[in-house]
């Protein structure tokens, strides 16, 4: 038996064993897991998504009604860049629409008449072959259409302080509240710059509940009113957000693609925000980040070592971890040379390639829609893992 066949048999045995061991209780986010298939085609011919589970137990698959019951009356705050934006939109989609977004198909498939964009795939808003015109957004193709439509998609239950310009002037902070359960989810953009926005300000009006093109343009004409460091964001901005969204129950933080914090910076933030979390009995989750969808084995090993160093640093801080880097490592395509745009294009256009898990060969575009962003089904799996952490107490 060759090494690949042996690895595949081991993975299949782990999947069967996980089901036999019963449901997961409390988990800490660092458990080893696996993806439940080894074949994935971009066109869905051999599966449009995979499922993530743990070796030690079977994760619960949270339905929308179960998630609403678990999160009822709670306020979740997600902070990060686009690698956090899409988990936010995925989770809000579950709560509001009753299901996660469709797994997501390659953009060329929309030319067959499947013209409705996926809220977790910004590129869908570049060329929708008539859809933008029918939605009266033909003048706003790209980022404006994405921000306007994704806010409208939640039927007035999301307030979007959103406008896309230069990185210094771009604002995308979102405030969703589910009227049936009272669950509130807030998202704040974090890049290498301080977190910034137009709202909240004392006695100021919150963003519109239904983002129109006119409201979007008006936000773009406005100057940002606050620009704060990480700790000041927690201590001074979130208390103002609570006036609309309710007391903070949980914060999920991800530095994303733009900056790598030092352990000293993380420890300083933990000390400076300790009272905020203690006074609310709130939880802080650090989400390890994900990087390029194709790397050399050496690059991937170095990246995972860095993420593990953050995980070790959390132990004395009272923070929990959602280890997205480890969860998604087996979805990374392994290449023989460093990543470059030409290589990524080649990977997109070929069939299954070997991943970090030797038993898996996947089509790259079935996992990613660009070098850094996953198809919507991956974010759904990460959210399901987080729900197991939040709700299996």
Secondary structure as GFF3:
##gff-version 3
##sequence-region A 1 393
A	DSSP	alpha_helix	3	20	.	.	.	ID=ss1
A	DSSP	beta_strand	33	35	.	.	.	ID=ss2
A	DSSP	beta_strand	39	40	.	.	.	ID=ss3
A	DSSP	beta_strand	52	54	.	.	.	ID=ss4
A	DSSP	alpha_helix	64	71	.	.	.	ID=ss5
A	DSSP	beta_strand	75	80	.	.	.	ID=ss6
A	DSSP	alpha_helix	82	97	.	.	.	ID=ss7
A	DSSP	three_ten_helix	107	112	.	.	.	ID=ss8
A	DSSP	three_ten_helix	122	125	.	.	.	ID=ss9
A	DSSP	alpha_helix	131	134	.	.	.	ID=ss10
A	DSSP	three_ten_helix	138	140	.	.	.	ID=ss11
A	DSSP	alpha_helix	143	152	.	.	.	ID=ss12
A	DSSP	beta_strand	158	163	.	.	.	ID=ss13
A	DSSP	beta_strand	171	177	.	.	.	ID=ss14
A	DSSP	beta_strand	184	189	.	.	.	ID=ss15
A	DSSP	beta_strand	195	197	.	.	.	ID=ss16
A	DSSP	alpha_helix	213	221	.	.	.	ID=ss17
A	DSSP	beta_strand	226	228	.	.	.	ID=ss18
A	DSSP	alpha_helix	230	232	.	.	.	ID=ss19
A	DSSP	pi_helix	233	237	.	.	.	ID=ss20
A	DSSP	alpha_helix	238	245	.	.	.	ID=ss21
A	DSSP	beta_strand	248	253	.	.	.	ID=ss22
A	DSSP	alpha_helix	263	280	.	.	.	ID=ss23
A	DSSP	beta_strand	283	287	.	.	.	ID=ss24
A	DSSP	beta_strand	294	295	.	.	.	ID=ss25
A	DSSP	alpha_helix	297	314	.	.	.	ID=ss26
A	DSSP	beta_strand	320	322	.	.	.	ID=ss27
A	DSSP	alpha_helix	324	328	.	.	.	ID=ss28
A	DSSP	three_ten_helix	329	331	.	.	.	ID=ss29
A	DSSP	beta_strand	333	334	.	.	.	ID=ss30
A	DSSP	alpha_helix	341	349	.	.	.	ID=ss31
A	DSSP	beta_strand	353	354	.	.	.	ID=ss32
A	DSSP	beta_strand	361	362	.	.	.	ID=ss33
A	DSSP	alpha_helix	364	367	.	.	.	ID=ss34
A	DSSP	alpha_helix	376	391	.	.	.	ID=ss35
###
